[in-house]
Amino acid sequence: MKSNTKKLTGTFYSIISNSYSPNFKVDYSFQYRYRSKAVSVFFKKELFFALVLLIVFQYVNIQYISLFNIDLLGDTEKERLGE
């Protein structure tokens, strides 16, 4: 059987870096400022909507407990009234 694999040539670094060489003449500070600002905005949105979900789920939980008269300590309404 004939193998269809190709033999990799070059040094180990050129193989794992895909022959990438950075260009240090370009000023990347603008990209850093823009990306860090974008990440912080994204993080704030995620935090806000996670808090909204927490509030909604807590509200549903409280409504469920009050609707079905579930006591979290385990005793029922009849035991509290002495019946």
C-alpha positions as CSV (number, residue, x, y, z in Angstrom):
1,M,0.0,0.0,0.0
2,K,1.2,3.5,-0.8
3,S,1.1,6.1,2.0
4,N,-0.4,9.5,1.2
5,T,1.4,11.3,4.0
6,K,3.9,14.1,3.3
7,K,7.3,14.3,5.0
8,L,7.8,17.5,7.0
9,T,11.1,19.2,6.4
10,G,12.8,22.0,8.3
11,T,13.6,22.6,12.0
12,F,11.3,21.8,14.8
13,Y,10.6,25.5,15.4
14,S,9.7,26.2,11.8
15,I,7.3,23.2,11.9
16,I,5.4,24.2,15.1
17,S,5.3,27.9,14.2
18,N,4.3,27.4,10.6
19,S,7.3,29.6,9.6
20,Y,5.8,32.6,11.3
21,S,8.1,35.6,11.8
22,P,6.8,38.6,13.7
23,N,7.1,42.1,12.3
24,F,8.5,44.3,15.1
25,K,8.4,47.5,12.9
26,V,4.6,47.7,13.2
27,D,3.2,49.4,16.3
28,Y,0.6,47.0,17.8
29,S,-0.3,49.2,20.8
30,F,-3.5,50.4,19.0
31,Q,-4.6,46.8,18.6
32,Y,-3.8,46.1,22.3
33,R,-5.9,49.0,23.5
34,Y,-8.8,48.2,21.2
35,R,-8.8,44.5,22.1
36,S,-8.5,45.1,25.8
37,K,-11.4,47.6,25.7
38,A,-13.5,45.2,23.6
39,V,-12.8,42.3,26.0
40,S,-13.7,44.5,29.0
41,V,-17.0,45.5,27.4
42,F,-17.7,41.8,26.6
43,F,-17.0,40.8,30.2
44,K,-19.3,43.5,31.5
45,K,-22.1,42.4,29.3
46,E,-21.6,38.8,30.3
47,L,-21.6,39.7,34.0
48,F,-24.8,41.8,33.6
49,F,-26.7,39.1,31.8
50,A,-25.6,36.5,34.2
51,L,-26.9,38.6,37.1
52,V,-30.2,39.0,35.2
53,L,-30.5,35.2,34.7
54,L,-29.7,34.7,38.4
55,I,-32.5,37.2,39.4
56,V,-35.0,35.5,37.0
57,F,-34.2,32.0,38.3
58,Q,-34.4,33.1,41.9
59,Y,-37.8,34.7,41.2
60,V,-39.1,31.6,39.5
61,N,-37.8,29.5,42.5
62,I,-39.5,31.7,45.0
63,Q,-42.8,31.6,43.0
64,Y,-42.5,27.8,42.8
65,I,-41.9,27.5,46.6
66,S,-44.8,29.8,47.5
67,L,-47.2,28.2,44.9
68,F,-46.7,24.7,46.1
69,N,-46.3,25.6,49.8
70,I,-42.9,23.9,50.1
71,D,-41.1,24.7,53.3
72,L,-37.3,24.5,53.0
73,L,-36.9,23.2,56.6
74,G,-39.0,20.1,56.0
75,D,-42.1,20.6,58.3
76,T,-45.5,21.0,56.6
77,E,-48.2,23.5,57.2
78,K,-50.2,21.1,59.3
79,E,-47.3,20.4,61.7
80,R,-46.9,24.1,62.3
81,L,-50.5,24.6,63.1
82,G,-50.6,21.6,65.4
83,E,-53.1,19.5,63.5
